[in-house]
Amino acid sequence: MNKADDHGPVIFGEVLFDCFPDGASVLGGAPFNVAWHLQAFGLSPLMISRVGDDALGAKVREAMRNWQMDTRGLQTDPAHPTGSVEVEIVSDEPRYTILDQRAYDHIDPTRLPSVEAAQLLYHGTLALRNARSRGALEYLRGTLETTILLDVNLRDPWWKREEVLALADASDWVKLNEDELALLGETGADVHARARRFLQRHALSGLVVTLGSRGAVAYTAAGETTAVEPAAVQDIVDTVGAGDAFTSVLILGLIRHWPLAATLRRAQEFASRVVVQRGATIHDPAIYRGLMKKWRTV
C-alpha cells in the first residue's frame, strides 16, 4: 500500500472518454464527474481509478492536475488502455458501445493509497464488471468504516442483478433511477411502494430515486419521504452528467449534514445548471463558489 494523507470522500470507479467518429473525445465517467464536482465544492476527494499508459491516460492526469485534484489514487496500467466509449450517431441519435478490458477494469488492490479515514465511500456499478476491480473495492470496504453510497448505473451487458443487489446490501445509501428500481425491485407496485420495500430489504439508511424531468424522491429508514421537482429550465443543451451533478450535491449534503429537503433542492438546482451547457463537467470555479455562497444563506 502507498501511504497517503486522510481524505474527505473516496470516489471509486471508472474514468473514460466518449470517443466520437470525428476523432473528438470527451472526458467523463460517472465517478470521475462526481469527483470533479466535489473538488470544486471544496471536499478534496480521493479519486481511485486506473488509466492506460497512453495519450488518453495522460489527458486524465493533466485534467486532474489542472483542477487541483489529488492524483495519488490514479493507477497507470501498462497492459490495458484508458477507458473509452465508442459513440455512433444513428438517425441523429447517439449510440454507445462501452469497450471491455479497459484499465479501470484492473484497479490493483495492492496499489491502493492507504487511507485511514474517509467521510464517505462512493462507487458505481460499471467498474465492478471485472473481478480485479471488485477486489479493490472489497478491500476498501473492509478498511474504511464510513458511509457507503452506491450509485447504480446499469449498462447492458455489464451488470448482473444478483451482484447489484449484493452491492446494495453492503451500502448505506443507494441512488438509482426509476427504471433501475423497476429492474432491481419488486414488481406489481408503484414507484413509492417499490422504493420502500427496496429500502427495507437492503436495510438502507436512505434511498434516492431520480425521476427524470419529474425530479427525485428520497426515502429514509426513519420514515422520511422527501420529493423535489425541477424548476423550468430554458435552453437545455444536453442532459449528459445531470445525474452525476445531482449525486455530487447529495454527497455534499450527507457530509455537511444538511436537512434532506435542502439537500435534494440543491442537488436538483445544480443538475439543472449542468444541463444548460455542453458536457458533464463545469470548468468555471466561480459557478461552484457562487452556489456555495448562496446555499450558506438559504
C-alpha positions, 0 to 999 in steps of 0.5 A, a space after each residue: 500500500 502507498 501511504 497517503 494523507 486522510 481524505 474527505 470522500 473516496 470516489 471509486 470507479 471508472 474514468 473514460 472518454 466518449 470517443 466520437 467518429 470525428 476523432 473528438 473525445 470527451 472526458 467523463 465517467 460517472 465517478 470521475 464527474 462526481 469527483 470533479 464536482 466535489 473538488 470544486 465544492 471544496 471536499 478534496 476527494 480521493 479519486 481511485 481509478 486506473 488509466 492506460 499508459 497512453 495519450 488518453 491516460 495522460 489527458 486524465 492526469 493533466 485534467 486532474 492536475 489542472 483542477 487541483 485534484 489529488 492524483 495519488 489514487 490514479 493507477 497507470 496500467 501498462 497492459 490495458 488502455 484508458 477507458 473509452 466509449 465508442 459513440 455512433 450517431 444513428 438517425 441523429 441519435 447517439 449510440 454507445 458501445 462501452 469497450 471491455 478490458 479497459 484499465 479501470 477494469 484492473 484497479 490493483 488492490 495492492 496499489 491502493 493509497 492507504 487511507 485511514 479515514 474517509 467521510 464517505 465511500 462512493 462507487 458505481 456499478 460499471 467498474 465492478 464488471 471485472 473481478 480485479 476491480 471488485 477486489 479493490 473495492 472489497 478491500 476498501 470496504 473492509 478498511 474504511 468504516 464510513 458511509 457507503 453510497 452506491 450509485 447504480 448505473 446499469 449498462 447492458 451487458 455489464 451488470 448482473 442483478 444478483 451482484 447489484 443487489 449484493 452491492 446494495 446490501 453492503 451500502 448505506 445509501 443507494 441512488 438509482 433511477 426509476 427504471 433501475 428500481 423497476 429492474 432491481 425491485 419488486 414488481 406489481 407496485 408503484 414507484 413509492 411502494 417499490 422504493 420502500 420495500 427496496 429500502 427495507 430489504 437492503 436495510 438502507 439508511 436512505 434511498 434516492 430515486 431520480 425521476 427524470 424531468 419529474 425530479 427525485 424522491 428520497 426515502 429514509 429508514 426513519 420514515 422520511 419521504 422527501 420529493 423535489 421537482 425541477 424548476 423550468 429550465 430554458 435552453 437545455 443543451 444536453 442532459 449528459 452528467 445531470 445525474 452525476 451533478 445531482 449525486 455530487 450535491 447529495 454527497 455534499 449534503 450527507 457530509 455537511 449534514 444538511 436537512 434532506 429537503 435542502 439537500 435534494 433542492 440543491 442537488 436538483 438546482 445544480 443538475 439543472 445548471 449542468 444541463 444548460 451547457 455542453 458536457 458533464 463537467 463545469 470548468 468555471 470555479 466561480 459557478 461552484 463558489 457562487 452556489 456555495 455562497 448562496 446555499 450558506 444563506 438559504 
